[in-house]
Amino acid sequence: MARTGRPAVRQVESVQRAISVLDVLAEAGADLGTSEIARRTGVNVSTVSRLLATLVQGGLLQYVPATGRYRMGVRILQLASAARESLDLRDLARPHLEDLAAGTGETATLSMPGEHHVSTVDVVTSDASVRSVAAIGFTSAPHATAVGKVYLAWGGTRPDGDPVAFTEHTITDPALLEQELRRITEQGWAEAVREREPELSAIAVPVLDSAGRLAAVLGVQGPSTRFTSEAMRAAVRLLRERAGLIGSVV
């Protein structure tokens, strides 16, 4: 058969039914018997019984002899782990960056934490004629940028020496910076208004993995004259929503 360059669209009914069984058990969050699974999936009991036997044989489900019920199997965790390892976070986050840029009218960024810094790995630039320009590979100043503050608030390495004053609004007092980081952790997002550059405002939120560790940072930045406090607050909901979606699969 010739390749079309597109994924196949024809589906196998038995596989669809097996997926529905897995979905029902995942949504239940508890062990279920054959009859209950049949009721919830709308598939007859005899077919569900065969599906369950096949899924147990493949390790995707586990049969509990003491109760005669079924639960998710260890193989599910193995497959989930393999899927996570094959994910490219930039590919995963790209559509969300595009939606953030479109929804806010400003530049959206994805940054990744390192051992001693956090760097920009992807950017979707605003379509506005006057806009903030971010560059891939840029390392955010930890104490003077929204992205950097998120990095510090979620366990990033503190820089050596006293914080550098980039503008008159930069936080240079270590005690005030620690106070700011506690506030960021409590509210779940960070902002930087004219702290790294005189006319730049930005907000950022953490992307947390299933263990609650910082996997990435989503940010939105723009000219302070347009990206006002009101506009920034409005963008927080979009950022947190997108960060949650990305974090659910990393």
C-alpha positions as CSV (number, residue, x, y, z in Angstrom):
1,M,0.0,0.0,0.0
2,A,1.3,3.4,-1.0
3,R,2.2,5.9,1.8
4,T,-0.1,8.9,2.0
5,G,1.9,10.9,4.6
6,R,-1.2,11.0,6.7
7,P,-2.3,8.8,9.7
8,A,-4.8,6.1,9.0
9,V,-8.4,6.9,9.9
10,R,-10.1,3.5,9.7
11,Q,-10.6,2.1,13.2
12,V,-10.9,-1.4,14.7
13,E,-14.1,-1.8,16.7
14,S,-12.7,-4.3,19.2
15,V,-9.8,-2.0,20.0
16,Q,-12.2,0.9,20.5
17,R,-14.1,-1.3,23.0
18,A,-10.9,-2.2,24.8
19,I,-10.1,1.5,25.1
20,S,-13.5,2.2,26.5
21,V,-12.9,-0.5,29.2
22,L,-9.6,1.2,30.2
23,D,-11.3,4.6,30.2
24,V,-14.1,3.3,32.5
25,L,-11.6,1.9,35.0
26,A,-9.4,5.0,34.9
27,E,-12.4,7.3,35.5
28,A,-13.8,5.1,38.3
29,G,-10.6,5.3,40.4
30,A,-11.7,2.0,42.0
31,D,-11.9,-1.8,41.2
32,L,-14.9,-2.8,39.1
33,G,-16.5,-6.1,38.3
34,T,-17.4,-7.4,34.8
35,S,-21.1,-6.6,35.0
36,E,-20.4,-3.0,36.2
37,I,-17.9,-2.5,33.4
38,A,-20.4,-3.8,30.9
39,R,-23.0,-1.4,32.2
40,R,-20.7,1.6,32.1
41,T,-19.4,0.9,28.6
42,G,-22.6,-0.3,27.1
43,V,-20.9,-3.4,25.8
44,N,-22.4,-6.9,26.5
45,V,-21.0,-8.9,29.4
46,S,-19.6,-11.8,27.3
47,T,-17.6,-9.3,25.1
48,V,-16.4,-7.4,28.1
49,S,-15.3,-10.7,29.7
50,R,-13.1,-11.5,26.7
51,L,-11.7,-8.0,26.6
52,L,-10.8,-8.2,30.2
53,A,-9.1,-11.5,29.8
54,T,-7.0,-10.0,26.9
55,L,-6.1,-6.9,28.8
56,V,-5.1,-8.9,31.8
57,Q,-2.9,-11.1,29.7
58,G,-1.2,-8.0,28.3
59,G,-0.6,-6.6,31.7
60,L,-2.8,-3.5,31.1
61,L,-5.3,-4.7,33.8
62,Q,-5.0,-6.8,36.9
63,Y,-7.5,-9.3,38.2
64,V,-8.1,-9.3,41.9
65,P,-9.0,-12.9,43.0
66,A,-10.3,-11.9,46.4
67,T,-13.0,-9.7,45.0
68,G,-13.4,-10.9,41.4
69,R,-12.9,-7.3,40.2
70,Y,-10.4,-5.6,37.9
71,R,-8.0,-2.7,38.3
72,M,-5.4,-0.9,36.2
73,G,-2.2,-2.9,35.6
74,V,1.4,-2.1,36.0
75,R,1.9,-2.2,32.3
76,I,0.0,1.1,32.1
77,L,2.6,2.8,34.2
78,Q,5.4,1.4,32.0
79,L,3.8,2.6,28.9
80,A,3.1,6.1,30.4
81,S,6.7,6.3,31.5
82,A,7.9,5.4,27.9
83,A,5.5,8.0,26.4
84,R,6.8,10.7,28.7
85,E,10.4,10.0,27.8
86,S,9.7,10.3,24.1
87,L,7.9,13.6,24.4
88,D,9.6,16.7,23.2
89,L,8.4,19.4,25.5
90,R,8.9,22.1,22.9
91,D,6.6,20.3,20.4
92,L,4.1,19.7,23.1
93,A,4.1,23.3,24.3
94,R,4.2,25.0,20.9
95,P,0.4,25.1,20.2
96,H,-0.1,26.5,23.7
97,L,2.5,29.2,23.1
98,E,0.7,30.2,19.9
99,D,-2.6,30.3,21.7
100,L,-1.1,32.5,24.4
101,A,0.4,34.9,21.9
102,A,-2.9,35.1,20.1
103,G,-5.0,35.5,23.3
104,T,-2.8,38.2,24.9
105,G,-1.4,39.9,21.8
106,E,2.0,39.7,23.4
107,T,5.1,37.5,23.1
108,A,4.9,34.0,24.7
109,T,7.9,32.0,25.8
110,L,8.8,28.6,27.0
111,S,11.9,28.3,29.3
112,M,13.6,25.2,30.7
113,P,15.3,25.1,34.1
114,G,19.0,24.0,34.3
115,E,21.2,23.4,37.3
116,H,22.1,27.0,37.7
117,H,19.9,29.0,35.3
118,V,16.7,29.0,33.3
119,S,16.9,29.5,29.5
120,T,14.4,30.3,26.7
121,V,13.9,27.3,24.4
122,D,10.9,28.5,22.3
123,V,9.2,31.8,21.4
124,V,6.1,32.9,19.7
125,T,6.4,36.6,19.0
126,S,3.6,39.1,19.1
127,D,2.1,40.3,15.8
128,A,2.0,43.9,17.1
129,S,4.3,46.5,15.4
130,V,5.7,47.5,18.9
131,R,6.5,44.3,20.7
132,S,8.9,42.5,23.0
133,V,11.5,40.4,21.3
134,A,12.7,37.2,23.1
135,A,15.5,35.0,21.8
136,I,16.0,31.3,22.0
137,G,18.9,30.5,24.3
138,F,18.4,33.7,26.3
139,T,19.2,33.2,30.0
140,S,16.8,35.0,32.3
141,A,18.1,37.0,35.2
142,P,16.8,35.1,38.2
143,H,15.9,38.0,40.4
144,A,14.7,40.5,37.7
145,T,12.5,38.6,35.4
146,A,9.2,36.8,35.9
147,V,10.6,33.6,34.4
148,G,13.6,33.8,36.6
149,K,11.6,34.4,39.7
150,V,9.5,31.3,39.0
151,Y,12.7,29.3,38.7
152,L,13.9,30.6,42.1
153,A,10.6,30.1,43.8
154,W,10.4,26.5,42.7
155,G,13.9,25.5,44.0
156,G,16.3,27.1,41.5
157,T,19.9,27.8,42.5
158,R,20.3,31.2,44.1
159,P,23.0,33.3,42.3
160,D,26.2,34.1,44.1
161,G,26.8,37.7,45.3
162,D,24.3,40.6,45.6
163,P,21.6,40.9,43.0
164,V,22.5,43.3,40.2
165,A,20.3,46.4,39.7
166,F,19.3,46.5,36.0
167,T,16.8,49.4,36.6
168,E,15.5,51.4,39.5
169,H,12.8,48.8,39.9
170,T,15.0,45.8,40.3
171,I,14.8,44.0,43.6
172,T,18.4,44.0,45.0
173,D,17.7,43.4,48.7
174,P,18.1,39.7,49.4
175,A,15.5,39.8,52.2
176,L,12.9,41.5,49.9
177,L,13.7,39.0,47.2
178,E,13.0,36.1,49.5
179,Q,9.7,37.8,50.5
180,E,8.8,38.2,46.9
181,L,9.6,34.5,46.2
182,R,7.3,33.3,49.1
183,R,4.5,35.4,47.7
184,I,5.0,33.9,44.2
185,T,4.9,30.4,45.6
186,E,1.7,31.1,47.4
187,Q,-0.1,32.7,44.5
188,G,1.3,30.4,41.8
189,W,2.7,33.0,39.4
190,A,5.3,35.8,39.1
191,E,5.5,39.2,37.5
192,A,8.3,41.6,36.7
193,V,7.4,45.2,35.8
194,R,10.3,47.3,34.5
195,E,12.8,45.3,36.5
196,R,15.0,43.8,33.8
197,E,14.4,46.5,31.2
198,P,12.9,50.0,31.7
199,E,9.9,49.4,29.3
200,L,9.3,45.6,29.7
201,S,6.6,43.9,31.8
202,A,6.2,40.1,32.1
203,I,4.4,37.4,33.9
204,A,5.2,33.7,34.2
205,V,3.9,30.5,35.7
206,P,5.5,27.1,36.5
207,V,4.8,24.0,34.5
208,L,5.0,21.2,37.2
209,D,5.3,17.5,36.5
210,S,3.4,14.8,38.2
211,A,5.8,14.9,41.1
212,G,5.4,18.6,41.6
213,R,8.8,19.4,40.2
214,L,9.5,22.4,37.9
215,A,9.6,21.0,34.3
216,A,9.4,24.3,32.5
217,V,8.2,28.0,32.7
218,L,5.6,29.6,30.6
219,G,5.8,33.4,30.2
220,V,4.2,36.3,28.5
221,Q,6.0,39.6,28.0
222,G,5.3,43.0,26.4
223,P,5.8,46.7,26.4
224,S,4.9,48.1,29.8
225,T,2.8,50.9,28.2
226,R,0.5,48.2,26.7
227,F,1.0,45.2,28.9
228,T,-0.4,46.9,31.9
229,S,-1.2,45.4,35.4
230,E,-4.8,44.8,34.2
231,A,-3.7,43.0,31.0
232,M,-1.2,41.0,33.0
233,R,-3.8,39.8,35.5
234,A,-6.1,38.8,32.7
235,A,-3.3,36.7,31.1
236,V,-2.6,34.8,34.3
237,R,-5.7,32.6,33.9
238,L,-4.7,31.7,30.3
239,L,-1.1,30.9,31.4
240,R,-2.1,28.7,34.4
241,E,-4.6,26.9,32.2
242,R,-2.0,26.1,29.6
243,A,0.6,25.2,32.1
244,G,-1.8,22.8,33.7
245,L,-2.5,21.1,30.4
246,I,1.3,20.7,29.6
247,G,2.1,19.6,33.1
248,S,-0.6,16.8,33.0
249,V,1.5,14.9,30.4
250,V,5.1,15.6,31.5
